[in-house]
């Protein structure tokens, strides 16, 4: 099996962040998140994806281990903690930390001059039936093409 391009993992992170933001836009507190089964389960799944993609990006020397290892560790807690998750901690990550990580990733792409546009276009093509995700990916694509 050919090795998957690291830029696709970056796109995985962006997509997962966007999904979580959309899923939780009407969630007002940690208890509301925990007791909304579908939103909770979907959010947890996307957080796992972010953590796994981050692990691969660290291993590929795209992200620094020291700074981003906590995301991988959080994924491991989620993946192995099952029913013992702290909803307050999950809520803080969802409402405060994801946007920070998204912005750091955007800046990193610009600083390292990572050509992300092709991967974004592939993601747009793969998700044509999800209009809100397409809008988000198109805005991201515009941010990177305008910066060049």
Buried (B, 14 or more C-beta within 10 A) or exposed (E): EEEEEBBBBBBBBBBBBBBBBBBBEEBEEBEBBBEBEEBBEBBBEBBBBBBBBBBBBBEBEBBEEEEBBEBBEBBBBBEEEEEEBEBEEBBEBBBEEBEEBBEEBBEBBBEEEBEBBEBBEBBBEEBEEBEEBBEBBEEBBEBBEEEE
